[in-house]
Amino acid sequence: MEIGLAAVLLTLVFLLFLISFIPPLAKKINLPETVIIAVLGIGLGAASSLINNSMGLDLLEGPAGALLSFPISSEGFLLIFLPLLVFQGAMGINVRSLTHEIATVLLLAIVAVIVSTATIGFALYPFAQQSLIACLLLGAIVATTDPSAVASIFREIGAAARLSRLVEGEALLNDAAAIAIFTILVAAITAHHQISFSEACIDFLTNFAGAVIIGVAVARLALIMITAISGFPAAEITLSLVLPYGVYILCDDILGFSGVVATASAGLTISAFGPSTFRPQTWRFLRELWEQIEFWASTLVFMLAAMLVPRMMIGMTKWDLFLILIASLAGLIARAAVIFGLLPLLIITRLSPPVPLRFKTTMAWGGLRGAITLALALAVNENPHINDSITHFVGIVATGFVLTTLLVNGTTLRSLVLFLKLDRLSPVDEALRNQIIGIGLSHVAQRVAHVSDELSFGARTRGGVISRLEQRAEKEKASNNFETALTDKDRVNMALLTIANQERSLLLDLFRVQGMSSRRVIETLLRATEAIVDATQLEGRYGYVKTRRKSLQPSWRLRLAQMLHRRFHIDRPLTICMMERFETLIISHLVSTSLIRFVRERMEPTLGLRITEIVSEVLGRQRKLLDDALATLRLHYSGYSEALEGRLLRQIALRLEDEEYATLAKDNLISQELHRELHQSIERQRNRLDTPLRFNLRSGIEQRLRSFPAFNGVPDAALHDLAGRVFICFLSPGEILIRKGERIRTIYAQVAGLVESSTSSETQEIMLGAGDLIGANSHIQGQRAHNTVRSLQFSHMLAIPKADFDKLLQRFPIVKRQIMKRHNMRLNGSLEANVVITRDGNTISPVHEAGFIISPIVEKR
């Protein structure tokens, strides 16, 4: 029976109407939404079949026929709904957290599917009176799990975030693994040939690898396109909807790779790079929109699949019930064997973090099956090349397997989670909870007292409310064991984690200001912040400090650009990297200032003065490193620095102005028309500020060369020619410039910073600073490097090629004499490395700068 378009739309409207009542119903009766959808769908399917085949119910035969004849097939299930579900699941996962669990996820998503397929297939083979391939086909169909019911229970009761992450990460790839095995087995059945294990493995790995590459590449291309159309949220969000279908069809139908894996890879790429590509407000709306799309897709696909259950269960016998029982027990045993047997091997080999026994038990019991299993079973029923015996066997056993997991595992999973106390807070969070409530209620009581005075409420009313708040606060403070439950180390680690997460929020807040920072810079800073969070969780304070220092080191892009600049005279990449480096350091400086204020104002009341002082010391040291790195760049490019800082400040001013007008409009002090005009005026000013600043990489080189004592007496024309041949070099603390015994190929003129020249025996250490020529003395003597030269601070060098330096020595012997004179003075102790001290007493180590005082190294008092 074919139905028209109006009937199809009306059927969808009816199903969505029913679906809208499922979440509140599930909450009321404490059952997973998936279970209720399955029961409702089966009921609709059974009722429609009964009405359609009965007499005297002509009025209902039309709607019943529309439900039974709804135009959806197994291909429609997989092509319409699967890309949406996989993409949203991937986009909602924290990629960085998932990387730490990648071994566990791959074990559950791939190995568990293979083990389940084999276990169920071989368990059914002696009893099913079917070929082994048919039994394995059924095993592959029921091997894929549905995370929606499990995840919804975890979210509702507040289970550990890691448990939800493992379940959702598993679901991303196990559909792909099951579908890949399903495809191989179906081909073997329809073509009547044996399966080659080696060819199957090669096809499996090729499908996965090719899909990952295509998924990531297409997603990155989509992000580039989204960047190009930035400022048009509707267009950006439309591209996000195009991406999952485009990459799924490209891989599945055209290239022959796994469409599921490609879609998951694309979703993970968007999750990783989306926050630094979309504006924060657009990203937030995008996430909310996809959550709504996922709700519609997941409920509709399960409802439609459940409506087919009565049809697929026609002809079921008692023996089929026995087969369903065997398959269900075999599936549970296989999953438990992987989780309790193989997962510990990953932990022993340190490929996976330890997984608590409670987590393992919940994951083993929570292997529910859902709509994808029913869709694959329907695909077997629709395949004309598969005989009726196999389709009957697969349809009934797969459907019964799904119902068993939903009605048995699904209805008892909540009780299991509560029994295992997975809804409880960790000891750290429990201790922090009492501390926070005690402090928070005291503040709330003060604010309530102030509000009641403003509203002139009666003293009795005021006293009753405030006294209850104060009693709660005292009760929480009395049971507060924060000081004893957590060691100082735990509290310091907690504080550093809080700071790192706050830094991420501040970066996204800055990114919200249009033109405030480029996407690449924000992306770099967000990655650094996420790396700091991970390092702090693993190594505590040491990990925080180590990763924070590493984040200030020059990136591989900057090092590559310096190599191109030095060896091939290609300046453009280094110019771009230097502009980004400037912007990164200035944004980091702004964030650092906000973090120091945050620690002082917000963290001290919670964690105490002692912990705050320790954390402030850590932040202070990092701030000093940041200031040194920024000062080194400002020294040489002061004009660009002032222009960049001025533009950033104007962007901040425009944001504050826009917020002021928005507040006036919200308070009805200005009309909507006037507010719109003022907002458009601000947007025009922002667009004018979007013009890129010009950065001259070689600005001031000749002036810097003139300031070196060794070049006193060299004509300006000679220094002008030399300035055109030198290269720019930036060093970070700890970086080695020259190794002992190395041939001197480059002379380094130190513009700013400090380096240390030391022997391996450490019997003599020489400090070299602004104005020194590093490597010149060894080169003049015709010797290899006497010592290893290592940077102690962020340093700025001008690299002079040996051939050009030799020409300078030949033309102007005075240079050689002055170099040797300074070397002898240093050996006699009469010459020390020069640094620069600002008027406020801070040392930043440049050669010279207006408003600074050149001075030998002194201990800051």
Secondary structure, DSSP 8 states (H G I E B T S, - for coil): ----HHHHHHHHHHHHHHHTTHHHHHHHHT--HHHHHHHHHHHHHHHHHHHHHSSS-HHHHHHHHHHHT-S--HHHIIIIIHHHHHHHHHHTS-HHHHHHTHHHHHIIIIIHHHHHHHHHHHHHHHHH-S-HHHHHHHHHHTT---HHHHHHHHHHHT--HHHHHHHHHHHHHHHHHHHHHHHHHHHHHHHT----HHHHHHHHHHHHHHHHHHHHHHHHHHHHHHHHTTT-HHHHHHHHHHHHHHHHHIIIIII-S-HHHHHHHHHHHHHHHGGGTS-HHHHHHHHHHHHHHHHHHHHHHHHHHHHTHHHHTTT--HHHHHHHHHHHHHHHHHHHHIIIIIHHHHHHTTSS----HHHHHHHHHT----HHHHHHHHHHHH-TTS-HHHHHHHHHHHHHHHHHIIIIIIHHHHHHHHHTTTTS--HHHHHHHHHHHHHHHHHHHHHHHHHHHHHT--HHHHHHHHHHHHHHHHHHHHT--HHHHS-HHHHHHHHHHHHHHHHHHHHHHHHHSTTSS-HHHHHHHHHHHHHHHHHHHHHHHHHHHHHHHHHTS--HHHHHHHHHHHHH---HHHHHHHHHHHHHHHHHHHHHHHHHHHIIIIIHHHH-HHHHHHHHHHHHHHHHHHHHHHHHHHHH-HHHHHHHHHHHHHHHHHHHHHHHHHHHHHTTSS-HHHHHHHHHHHHHHHHHHTS-----TTTTHHHHHHT-GGGTT--HHHHHHHHTT-EEEEE-TT-EEE-TT----EEEEEEES-EEEE-TT-S-EEEE-BT-EETHHHHHTT---SSEEEESS-EEEEEEEHHHHHHHHHH-HHHHHHHHHHHHHHHTT----EEEE-TTS-B--BS--TT-EEEE-----
